[in-house]
Every structure is written in structure tokens, then in C-alpha cells.
Amino acid sequence: MACSGLTGNFWGFFCLYAIPFGTLGGVPFLMPMYLGKLHFPNNKGLISGICLAGGGFGAFIYSLFIFAIVNPDNKKPSELGSDGNYYFAGET
């Protein structure tokens, strides 16, 4: 990821960031879906849905933990920046 940020053009960024992370983001779904379809040949759609829903639900739960770590006091952004976005105090 650091190398992709240092590239000076779009195609370098695309080759070092988009292709590897897109591919590696989808690979973990292949094995559970393959094995699920192998063991439940009559319910291939259900197994695919369960695998994909498990990945989405895991990301949802993980985001709650990350939010609790990053913002443990549940502070709200209060300062309005010149670009119209709200920021935390001292961030602008």
C-alpha cells in the first residue's frame, strides 16, 4: 500500500493497489463457497448467500470494534471547516 501511494501516475497506482487488493479481497470467499457447494449440491444459492452474508456481517461487527478503539468517548465532530465538512477540535 505504501508503494502504491508513492507512484506518480494512475497506472502505477492501479497495478500496485487496485489489482492486488481487489484480488486478495475476493480470494477468501472462494474456498468456503466451493466447499459449501460441494457438500450441499442442492442448495448452492443458499450456501453462497450464507458465505457472502457472513463476510458482510463480519465487516459490520469489526467496524463497531474499530470505532470503539478509535473514538472511545464517542465524541462528535464540532468545528466546521472552510470546505463545509465538520472536524474534531484541533484537527483542521
KEZADO-836327 format. One record per residue (C-alpha): x, y, z; residue number from 1; residue in three letters. Coordinates in steps of 0.25 Angstrom, whole numbers, padded with zeros to 4 digits. Layout:
BEGIN
<X = X Y = Y Z = Z marlo = NUM dogu = Ala>
...
***
This chain:
BEGIN
<X = 0000 Y = 0000 Z = 0000 marlo = 1 dogu = Met>
<X = 0011 Y = 0009 Z = 0003 marlo = 2 dogu = Ala>
<X = 0018 Y = 0007 Z = -0010 marlo = 3 dogu = Cys>
<X = 0005 Y = 0010 Z = -0018 marlo = 4 dogu = Ser>
<X = 0004 Y = 0023 Z = -0011 marlo = 5 dogu = Gly>
<X = 0018 Y = 0027 Z = -0016 marlo = 6 dogu = Leu>
<X = 0015 Y = 0025 Z = -0030 marlo = 7 dogu = Thr>
<X = 0013 Y = 0037 Z = -0039 marlo = 8 dogu = Gly>
<X = 0003 Y = 0032 Z = -0049 marlo = 9 dogu = Asn>
<X = -0010 Y = 0025 Z = -0049 marlo = 10 dogu = Phe>
<X = -0006 Y = 0012 Z = -0056 marlo = 11 dogu = Trp>
<X = 0005 Y = 0010 Z = -0045 marlo = 12 dogu = Gly>
<X = -0005 Y = 0012 Z = -0034 marlo = 13 dogu = Phe>
<X = -0015 Y = 0003 Z = -0041 marlo = 14 dogu = Phe>
<X = -0005 Y = -0008 Z = -0043 marlo = 15 dogu = Cys>
<X = 0001 Y = -0007 Z = -0029 marlo = 16 dogu = Leu>
<X = -0012 Y = -0005 Z = -0021 marlo = 17 dogu = Tyr>
<X = -0025 Y = -0008 Z = -0029 marlo = 18 dogu = Ala>
<X = -0021 Y = -0021 Z = -0035 marlo = 19 dogu = Ile>
<X = -0015 Y = -0028 Z = -0023 marlo = 20 dogu = Pro>
<X = -0025 Y = -0023 Z = -0012 marlo = 21 dogu = Phe>
<X = -0037 Y = -0026 Z = -0021 marlo = 22 dogu = Gly>
<X = -0032 Y = -0040 Z = -0024 marlo = 23 dogu = Thr>
<X = -0028 Y = -0043 Z = -0010 marlo = 24 dogu = Leu>
<X = -0041 Y = -0037 Z = -0004 marlo = 25 dogu = Gly>
<X = -0049 Y = -0047 Z = -0012 marlo = 26 dogu = Gly>
<X = -0040 Y = -0060 Z = -0011 marlo = 27 dogu = Val>
<X = -0044 Y = -0063 Z = 0004 marlo = 28 dogu = Pro>
<X = -0059 Y = -0065 Z = -0001 marlo = 29 dogu = Phe>
<X = -0054 Y = -0076 Z = -0012 marlo = 30 dogu = Leu>
<X = -0051 Y = -0087 Z = -0002 marlo = 31 dogu = Met>
<X = -0064 Y = -0087 Z = 0007 marlo = 32 dogu = Pro>
<X = -0073 Y = -0085 Z = -0005 marlo = 33 dogu = Met>
<X = -0066 Y = -0097 Z = -0013 marlo = 34 dogu = Tyr>
<X = -0067 Y = -0106 Z = -0001 marlo = 35 dogu = Leu>
<X = -0081 Y = -0102 Z = 0003 marlo = 36 dogu = Gly>
<X = -0086 Y = -0104 Z = -0012 marlo = 37 dogu = Lys>
<X = -0078 Y = -0118 Z = -0011 marlo = 38 dogu = Leu>
<X = -0085 Y = -0122 Z = 0002 marlo = 39 dogu = His>
<X = -0099 Y = -0117 Z = -0001 marlo = 40 dogu = Phe>
<X = -0101 Y = -0118 Z = -0017 marlo = 41 dogu = Pro>
<X = -0116 Y = -0116 Z = -0016 marlo = 42 dogu = Asn>
<X = -0115 Y = -0103 Z = -0008 marlo = 43 dogu = Asn>
<X = -0104 Y = -0095 Z = -0016 marlo = 44 dogu = Lys>
<X = -0111 Y = -0082 Z = -0015 marlo = 45 dogu = Gly>
<X = -0113 Y = -0083 Z = 0000 marlo = 46 dogu = Leu>
<X = -0099 Y = -0086 Z = 0003 marlo = 47 dogu = Ile>
<X = -0094 Y = -0075 Z = -0006 marlo = 48 dogu = Ser>
<X = -0103 Y = -0065 Z = 0001 marlo = 49 dogu = Gly>
<X = -0098 Y = -0070 Z = 0015 marlo = 50 dogu = Ile>
<X = -0084 Y = -0069 Z = 0011 marlo = 51 dogu = Cys>
<X = -0085 Y = -0055 Z = 0006 marlo = 52 dogu = Leu>
<X = -0094 Y = -0050 Z = 0017 marlo = 53 dogu = Ala>
<X = -0084 Y = -0056 Z = 0027 marlo = 54 dogu = Gly>
<X = -0073 Y = -0047 Z = 0021 marlo = 55 dogu = Gly>
<X = -0082 Y = -0035 Z = 0021 marlo = 56 dogu = Gly>
<X = -0087 Y = -0037 Z = 0035 marlo = 57 dogu = Phe>
<X = -0073 Y = -0039 Z = 0040 marlo = 58 dogu = Gly>
<X = -0069 Y = -0026 Z = 0034 marlo = 59 dogu = Ala>
<X = -0080 Y = -0019 Z = 0041 marlo = 60 dogu = Phe>
<X = -0076 Y = -0025 Z = 0054 marlo = 61 dogu = Ile>
<X = -0062 Y = -0022 Z = 0052 marlo = 62 dogu = Tyr>
<X = -0065 Y = -0007 Z = 0049 marlo = 63 dogu = Ser>
<X = -0072 Y = -0006 Z = 0062 marlo = 64 dogu = Leu>
<X = -0060 Y = -0010 Z = 0070 marlo = 65 dogu = Phe>
<X = -0051 Y = -0001 Z = 0061 marlo = 66 dogu = Ile>
<X = -0060 Y = 0011 Z = 0064 marlo = 67 dogu = Phe>
<X = -0059 Y = 0008 Z = 0079 marlo = 68 dogu = Ala>
<X = -0044 Y = 0007 Z = 0079 marlo = 69 dogu = Ile>
<X = -0042 Y = 0020 Z = 0070 marlo = 70 dogu = Val>
<X = -0053 Y = 0028 Z = 0077 marlo = 71 dogu = Asn>
<X = -0055 Y = 0022 Z = 0091 marlo = 72 dogu = Pro>
<X = -0062 Y = 0035 Z = 0097 marlo = 73 dogu = Asp>
<X = -0072 Y = 0035 Z = 0085 marlo = 74 dogu = Asn>
<X = -0069 Y = 0050 Z = 0082 marlo = 75 dogu = Lys>
<X = -0076 Y = 0057 Z = 0071 marlo = 76 dogu = Lys>
<X = -0068 Y = 0066 Z = 0061 marlo = 77 dogu = Pro>
<X = -0072 Y = 0080 Z = 0065 marlo = 78 dogu = Ser>
<X = -0063 Y = 0090 Z = 0056 marlo = 79 dogu = Glu>
<X = -0068 Y = 0094 Z = 0043 marlo = 80 dogu = Leu>
<X = -0056 Y = 0095 Z = 0033 marlo = 81 dogu = Gly>
<X = -0055 Y = 0104 Z = 0021 marlo = 82 dogu = Ser>
<X = -0059 Y = 0093 Z = 0012 marlo = 83 dogu = Asp>
<X = -0072 Y = 0091 Z = 0019 marlo = 84 dogu = Gly>
<X = -0068 Y = 0078 Z = 0026 marlo = 85 dogu = Asn>
<X = -0068 Y = 0076 Z = 0041 marlo = 86 dogu = Tyr>
<X = -0055 Y = 0073 Z = 0048 marlo = 87 dogu = Tyr>
<X = -0051 Y = 0069 Z = 0062 marlo = 88 dogu = Phe>
<X = -0045 Y = 0080 Z = 0071 marlo = 89 dogu = Ala>
<X = -0031 Y = 0083 Z = 0067 marlo = 90 dogu = Gly>
<X = -0031 Y = 0075 Z = 0054 marlo = 91 dogu = Glu>
<X = -0032 Y = 0086 Z = 0044 marlo = 92 dogu = Thr>
***
